[in-house]
Structures are given as C-alpha cells and as structure tokens.
Amino acid sequence: MAQEKENLDAFVTVVTKRGRKRRAQDENHMDVDRGIEGRRRPQHTPAKKGRLRNGERAEIRKIAVPAHRYTPLKENWMKIFGPIVEHLHLQIRFNLKTRNVEIRTCDETQDISNLQRAADFVKAFVYGFEVDDALALVRLDDLFIETFEIKDVKPLKGDHMSRAIGRLAGKGGRTKFTIENVTKTRIVLADSRIHILGSFLNIQLARRAICNLILGSPPSKVYGQLRTIASRRSGRL
C-alpha cells in the first residue's frame, strides 16, 4: 500500500503547448554548412543488428573458400562484387576470420531469390569456373551445378585414377572442350572431383559422356556419340 501511495504522489511531466511549439521550431530549423542551407537530418533510431528497416530479419548465405582459391578471389573480387551489389542489390563481404564469403539482403533488395542466385554465382567461382561463365547463373534461369567424383562412377586408385583423369581432359584439353561445345556446358576437373555447369538436360548429356570415358570407353567412340547428339539437335532446330 505504501508503494502505491508513493507512485500516486510522484510527479507526472506534462508537455505544454509552448514545449510542443519549441520542439516543432527545432525540427524545422535550417542549418548552414559551408554556405549551403538545408534542414537538419532527422535522427532515426538505428535498426537492430541483423534486421532491416521494415522489421524483417536479414537473410544471409555463407560460402566457404578453400585456401587455393584465395588468390583468384582477391584478383577477381571487383568482378564478383559489381554484379551482386549493383544488379542484385545485395551486400557482400569476405570474412577474414572464418574465410567465408558472406552475402545478405538489405533494404534495397527487391527479390529474395537474388540471394540464392548470388550464392550460386560465388560457389561456382569457388569451384573453379571462370567469372564470366559463373555469371551466367545470375543472367539466365534454369542453370545448375552438378558435382560428383570419379569414384562415384567407378572405384579407381593410383595410376588407374590418373589415366581416367587424362582420358577426361584429353590431349591439350581437347576431349573436355569437345564435350563442353557439343553439350553447351562448362566443366571443371578438380583432381578426382568434376563440376558441370549448365541446364538440366545438358548436364545429363555431359555426365553420360564423362561416365563413359571413366568406364573405359575410347574417346573416338564418345566423339561419335556426341556427333550423333549434335546432329539430332541441329535437326530439331
């Protein structure tokens, strides 16, 4: 009871008309800075950490960068930074402590799906694709990246693995380039791991040719199959 009486006896501040008028004058006050007159910038309450101005939580994607891709990432950073910030309206940074590329939405982000596009773009570059090739994931729809290992097709070890990688690449990269040109895909041979960038149907065609080479088919036979596929496609067009 005594505490309730103390609360009732406490003073309550009342804003008078004069106080309201003075506050309105302060808000409309014009400042002069270096000969330029303008209204003072309003003091907005800063948004909470991790949240946007509309109250929604900022979405974020993190892409781990292996050690051998640090230098290419540093050299091509502006080529990666430009499309993500200017066209997709996202925020991007490279976290030096965790060695991750972090991408998140901001108030200017118009489409939430741009976040996944940007993540796929950076992931493709980390896998070993050229920036211009990986940029197709941002410009075009229905493009995917498929990753598999040689041992998923056939368990090989030692020299057998080396010969399989040599059959996939070909002399001077001829076999890999032929598969890329016919199937309209891009292929990265990262040791025993293979990355394919393209549409769903084209990835299946490229993977079939690669699997035949891994299983031991001679390149000439695979070339013949690819020529047949190319002639069928040109006939459809």
C-alpha positions in Angstrom: 0.0 0.0 0.0 2.8 2.4 0.9 4.5 1.8 -2.5 1.2 2.5 -4.3 0.8 5.9 -2.4 4.4 6.8 -3.4 3.6 6.1 -7.1 0.4 8.3 -6.9 2.4 11.1 -5.2 5.1 11.1 -7.9 5.1 14.0 -10.4 3.9 13.4 -13.9 5.6 15.5 -16.6 3.0 17.2 -18.9 4.1 18.6 -22.3 2.7 22.1 -22.6 1.7 23.9 -25.8 4.8 26.0 -25.5 7.0 22.9 -25.3 5.4 21.4 -28.4 5.9 24.7 -30.3 9.6 24.9 -29.3 10.1 21.3 -30.5 8.4 22.0 -33.8 10.7 25.0 -34.3 13.8 22.9 -33.6 12.7 20.3 -36.2 12.2 23.0 -38.8 15.4 24.7 -38.0 17.6 25.3 -41.0 21.4 24.8 -40.7 24.1 26.3 -42.8 27.1 24.2 -43.7 29.9 25.7 -45.9 27.4 28.3 -47.3 24.7 25.8 -48.1 21.5 26.0 -46.2 19.5 22.9 -45.5 17.3 21.2 -43.0 19.0 19.1 -40.3 19.0 15.4 -41.0 16.5 13.7 -38.7 17.9 11.3 -36.1 16.4 7.9 -36.8 16.6 5.1 -34.4 19.2 2.6 -35.8 17.8 -0.7 -36.9 18.6 -3.7 -34.7 21.5 -5.8 -35.6 20.5 -8.4 -38.2 17.2 -6.7 -39.0 16.1 -4.4 -41.9 14.2 -1.1 -41.5 10.8 -2.9 -42.1 11.5 -5.2 -39.2 12.2 -8.3 -41.2 15.2 -10.3 -40.5 18.1 -10.1 -43.0 18.7 -13.4 -44.9 22.4 -14.4 -45.2 24.4 -17.0 -47.1 27.9 -18.1 -46.3 30.2 -19.7 -48.9 33.5 -21.3 -47.6 36.6 -20.5 -49.7 39.4 -23.1 -49.8 43.0 -22.0 -49.5 43.9 -22.5 -53.1 41.1 -20.0 -54.2 42.1 -17.1 -52.0 44.4 -15.5 -54.7 41.9 -15.9 -57.6 39.2 -14.5 -55.4 41.3 -11.5 -54.5 42.2 -10.8 -58.1 38.6 -11.1 -59.4 36.9 -9.5 -56.3 35.6 -6.4 -58.2 34.1 -8.6 -61.0 32.2 -10.6 -58.3 31.4 -7.5 -56.2 29.8 -5.5 -59.1 27.0 -7.7 -60.3 26.0 -8.7 -56.7 25.8 -5.2 -55.4 24.7 -3.2 -58.4 22.4 -5.6 -60.2 21.1 -8.0 -57.4 21.1 -5.2 -54.8 22.7 -7.3 -52.1 25.6 -6.8 -49.6 28.7 -9.0 -49.8 31.9 -9.2 -47.8 34.8 -11.6 -47.2 35.2 -12.6 -43.6 38.9 -12.9 -42.9 38.4 -14.8 -39.6 36.1 -17.5 -40.9 37.4 -17.4 -44.5 33.8 -17.2 -45.8 32.2 -15.0 -48.4 29.0 -13.7 -46.7 26.1 -12.4 -48.8 23.0 -10.9 -47.2 19.8 -9.0 -48.1 19.4 -5.3 -47.4 16.6 -2.7 -47.7 17.3 -2.3 -51.4 16.8 -6.0 -52.2 13.8 -6.4 -54.4 13.7 -10.1 -54.9 14.6 -12.6 -52.2 15.6 -15.2 -54.8 18.5 -13.0 -55.8 20.2 -14.1 -52.6 20.4 -17.7 -53.9 21.5 -16.6 -57.3 24.4 -14.7 -55.8 25.3 -17.6 -53.6 25.4 -20.0 -56.6 27.5 -17.4 -58.6 30.1 -17.2 -55.8 30.0 -21.0 -55.3 30.6 -21.6 -59.0 33.7 -19.4 -58.9 35.0 -21.1 -55.8 34.6 -24.5 -57.6 36.9 -23.2 -60.3 34.7 -21.8 -63.1 35.7 -18.5 -64.8 33.9 -15.4 -63.6 32.2 -14.8 -67.0 31.0 -18.4 -67.1 29.7 -18.3 -63.5 28.0 -15.0 -64.2 25.5 -17.0 -66.4 23.9 -18.2 -63.2 22.9 -14.6 -62.5 21.8 -13.7 -66.0 20.0 -16.9 -67.0 17.4 -19.1 -65.4 17.3 -22.9 -65.1 21.1 -23.3 -64.7 22.5 -25.7 -62.2 25.8 -27.0 -61.0 26.3 -30.7 -60.5 29.2 -32.2 -58.7 30.4 -35.8 -58.5 33.6 -37.7 -58.0 35.2 -40.3 -60.3 34.9 -42.9 -57.5 31.1 -42.5 -57.6 31.2 -43.9 -61.1 33.9 -46.5 -60.7 36.3 -47.1 -57.8 39.7 -46.4 -59.1 43.1 -45.9 -57.4 46.6 -44.9 -58.2 47.6 -45.0 -61.9 44.1 -46.1 -62.9 42.7 -42.8 -61.4 45.4 -40.8 -63.2 44.6 -42.4 -66.6 40.9 -41.8 -66.1 41.5 -38.1 -65.4 43.8 -38.0 -68.5 41.0 -39.5 -70.7 38.6 -36.9 -69.4 40.9 -34.0 -70.2 42.4 -35.3 -73.5 45.5 -34.0 -75.2 45.6 -30.3 -74.6 42.1 -30.4 -73.1 40.6 -31.4 -76.4 38.2 -34.0 -75.0 36.9 -31.7 -72.3 36.4 -28.8 -74.8 34.6 -31.1 -77.2 32.1 -32.2 -74.5 31.6 -28.6 -73.5 31.0 -27.3 -77.0 28.6 -30.1 -78.0 26.5 -30.2 -74.8 26.8 -26.3 -74.2 28.1 -26.8 -70.7 31.2 -25.8 -68.7 33.2 -28.5 -67.0 35.9 -28.2 -64.3 38.2 -31.1 -63.5 39.4 -30.6 -59.9 41.5 -33.6 -59.2 39.1 -36.5 -58.8 36.1 -34.2 -58.5 34.1 -33.0 -61.5 31.8 -29.9 -61.6 29.4 -29.3 -64.5 27.6 -26.0 -65.1 24.6 -25.9 -67.5 20.9 -26.7 -67.9 19.4 -29.9 -66.6 19.3 -31.7 -69.9 22.7 -30.6 -71.0 24.2 -31.7 -67.7 22.8 -35.2 -68.2 24.4 -35.4 -71.7 27.8 -34.2 -70.4 27.7 -36.5 -67.4 26.8 -39.5 -69.7 29.8 -38.8 -71.9 32.1 -38.3 -68.9 30.9 -41.5 -67.3 31.6 -43.5 -70.5 35.2 -42.1 -70.5 35.7 -43.1 -66.9 34.4 -46.6 -67.5 37.0 -47.1 -70.2 35.3 -46.1 -73.5 37.8 -44.8 -76.1 37.5 -41.1 -76.8 36.7 -41.8 -80.5 33.6 -43.7 -79.5 32.5 -40.9 -77.2 33.1 -38.4 -80.0 30.9 -40.4 -82.3 28.1 -40.4 -79.7 28.5 -36.6 -79.3 28.3 -36.1 -83.0 25.1 -38.1 -83.2 23.6 -35.9 -80.4 24.8 -32.7 -82.1 23.2 -33.8 -85.5 19.9 -34.6 -83.7 19.9 -31.3 -82.1 20.6 -29.4 -85.3 17.8 -31.4 -87.0 15.3 -30.3 -84.3 16.3 -26.7 -84.7 
